[in-house]
Amino acid sequence: MAYATQTQSLSGNVFAAVSAFFAELSEATERRRVYKKTYAELATLSARELSDIGLSKANIGAIAYEAAYK
């Protein structure tokens, strides 16, 4: 009786998976940094300054989210 065996190299797949994980982690870290920086900068503005650019204090979180994640 003949048997066929198939051997796959997992080292390439593991390396690709680890590399993809760290790339996603880096991207998530960068997006979070953009969110925090945008939020902090807008939070320092007064209500009048925000009004001048068409925003309110209630919009800061949404604007920061949009800047980072969209």
PEMO-V374601 format. One record per residue. PHI is phi as a letter, one per 40 degrees, with the letter a starting at -180 (NA if undefined). D_CENTER is the distance of its C-alpha to the mean C-alpha in whole Angstrom. Layout:
BEGIN
phi->PHI d_center->D_CENTER
phi->PHI d_center->D_CENTER
END
This chain:
BEGIN
phi->NA d_center->55
phi->b d_center->52
phi->b d_center->48
phi->b d_center->45
phi->b d_center->43
phi->b d_center->39
phi->b d_center->37
phi->b d_center->33
phi->c d_center->32
phi->c d_center->29
phi->c d_center->28
phi->c d_center->26
phi->c d_center->24
phi->c d_center->23
phi->c d_center->22
phi->c d_center->20
phi->c d_center->18
phi->c d_center->18
phi->c d_center->16
phi->c d_center->14
phi->d d_center->13
phi->c d_center->12
phi->c d_center->11
phi->c d_center->8
phi->c d_center->8
phi->c d_center->8
phi->c d_center->5
phi->c d_center->3
phi->c d_center->6
phi->c d_center->6
phi->c d_center->3
phi->c d_center->6
phi->c d_center->8
phi->c d_center->9
phi->d d_center->9
phi->c d_center->11
phi->c d_center->13
phi->c d_center->14
phi->c d_center->15
phi->c d_center->17
phi->c d_center->19
phi->c d_center->19
phi->c d_center->21
phi->c d_center->23
phi->c d_center->25
phi->c d_center->28
phi->c d_center->29
phi->c d_center->31
phi->c d_center->28
phi->c d_center->26
phi->c d_center->29
phi->c d_center->29
phi->b d_center->26
phi->g d_center->26
phi->b d_center->24
phi->b d_center->25
phi->d d_center->23
phi->c d_center->23
phi->c d_center->20
phi->d d_center->18
phi->c d_center->15
phi->c d_center->15
phi->c d_center->15
phi->c d_center->12
phi->c d_center->10
phi->c d_center->11
phi->c d_center->11
phi->c d_center->7
phi->b d_center->6
phi->b d_center->10
END
